[in-house]
Amino acid sequence: MTRLWPNGSKIDIEGDARCKIVSFTWQGRTHPIQKTHQRWQVDTDWWSEEGEAHREYFALTTTDGLLCVIYRDLLDDKWYLAKLYD
């Protein structure tokens, strides 16, 4: 089952000196990153304040086997969990 948060679920990110994501913390639990599979950006509806989205997405696998998609909202500079695959 895939869990999806259309507006994201707030997370905290830890990065290394090269700005590589090392882990994220969600609901009080830290998830170390094993591998980043993909990275992409979305820039949509820039003409509309209601629908505007500027995000940088990452598809990741954690060391405990979670496959997830996280993103950084480039408008508010906060991190969110978007999808979690079981």
Residue pairs with C-beta under 8 A, 6 or more apart in sequence:
1 86
2 83
2 84
2 85
2 86
3 83
3 84
3 86
4 82
4 83
5 80
5 81
5 82
5 83
7 80
8 71
8 73
8 80
8 81
8 82
9 26
9 80
9 81
10 78
10 79
10 80
10 81
11 24
11 25
11 26
11 70
11 79
11 80
11 81
12 24
12 25
12 79
13 21
13 23
13 24
13 70
13 72
13 79
14 21
14 22
14 23
14 24
14 25
14 30
15 21
15 22
16 22
20 36
21 33
21 36
21 58
21 60
21 70
22 32
22 33
23 30
23 31
23 32
23 33
24 30
24 31
24 33
24 70
24 79
24 81
25 31
26 81
31 62
31 63
31 64
31 66
32 62
32 63
33 60
33 61
33 62
33 63
34 60
34 61
34 62
34 63
35 60
35 61
36 58
36 59
36 60
37 59
37 60
37 61
38 57
38 58
38 59
39 56
39 57
39 58
39 59
40 56
40 57
41 54
41 55
41 56
41 57
42 53
42 54
42 55
42 57
43 53
43 54
44 51
44 52
44 53
45 51
45 52
45 53
46 52
46 54
52 75
53 75
54 73
54 74
54 75
55 71
55 72
55 73
55 74
56 71
56 72
56 74
57 69
57 70
57 71
57 82
58 69
58 70
58 71
59 67
59 68
59 69
60 67
60 68
60 69
60 70
61 67
61 68
62 68
66 84
66 85
67 84
67 85
68 81
68 82
68 83
68 84
68 85
69 81
69 82
69 83
70 79
70 80
70 81
70 82
71 79
71 80
71 82
72 78
72 79
72 80
73 79
73 80
